[in-house]
Amino acid sequence: MMSAAAVFFSFFNIFGGLMAADRMLDVYVRPKDPSEYKFLHVFLGGSFLSFYTWGVTHGYPEINKMTYLVSSLFCIGAIAGLINHSTSRKLTTFGLIGMSGGIAATIGTISPSLPLLAQMAGVAISGAIVGIGVTKAVDITRVSPMVALYHAFVGVAAVFTCFATFASHFPHFGEDPTTFAQKIALIISTYIGGATISGSGLAYLKIIQAINPAPLLMPGNN
């Protein structure tokens, strides 16, 4: 259940967040701007996924790690594109390609059975549909606060993933002393996920002015 919730919230954030970013960027599109021909970006993403599929079918053992690396570079490129307006439009395209590669490599790594893959797809598609639907229904003036709220779901997904991982591997963790590093990683990831939930949630409340937006200054903070 926790794993399914993690997948749902992840896809809710991915597609809802990208839709929100796309809507905000559309506000700054000028009538004289040239067409972006976004459909051509499908060839780039399709080529990337086709290369991964080719590597898997030909039995290359390192194809998953390489795909993770390239996917990370696409995601970094999407974030770096926000530096200026002329490149910010690539955010959604590079982000989708990067996350698609990461999802494909994850599925290839765990090699789920067909029934499990169907369940994963159902939960993922549900999260994507809800994320897109919610973002489309929100007025453009309310999209910016929604981005902060969506970021909180990243923390929720991280916490659920850590709890599900610990629960499913608990006997192994108790018997194998070599899993110490993995347990530390789960603790740190849970902590960061919790901080993301509270921080993003408070950011959302500040943006909508539900709480005092002034920074909290602790006594003796200097």
C-alpha positions, 0 to 999 in steps of 0.5 A: 500500500505504501509503495502504491501511494509513493508511485501515485504521489510521484506521478501526481507531482511529475505530471501536475508539476510539469503542467503547472510549469508549462502553464506559467511559461505560456503566460510569457509567450508573445504572439511574435515568438516562433513556433516551438514545434514541440512534437519534434521533441518526441523523436528525441525522447523516442530515440532515447527510449528506443536505444534503452530498449535495444540495450535491454533486448541485447543483454547489455548489463550496464544499460540501466545504469547508463540510462539512469545517468543520461536521465539525470543529465536531462533532468539537470538540463531541465532545471538549468534551462530556468536560468533565462526565458529563452531556454526555460521552455525546454523545461517540460521537454527535457524533464519528461525525457529524463523522467521517462528514462528513469522510469524505464530503467527502474522497471528494467532493473526490478523486472516486475511480473506482468500482473505487478507491472499492470498494477504499477501502470494503473497507479501511475496513470491514475496519479498522472490523470489526477495531477493534470486534472487538478492543475488544469482546473486551477486558475492561472493565478493560483498555479504558482502556489500549487507548485509549492504544494506539489513539491510537498508530495515529493517528500510524501513519496520519499517517506512512503518509499523508505517505509515500504523498503524497510518493511519489505526488507526488515528480516534481511536488515535484522540478520545481515550486518552489511545492510548498515549503510542502506539503513542509514540511507533510509533514515537520512532519506526519511528525514529529508522527505519529512523536511520537504513535506513541512518546508513545502507545505509552509511555503504554500501557506505563506504564498496564499497568505494563510500564515504570516509570511515573515521569516521566523527569527530565533532568539540569538540567531546571530 
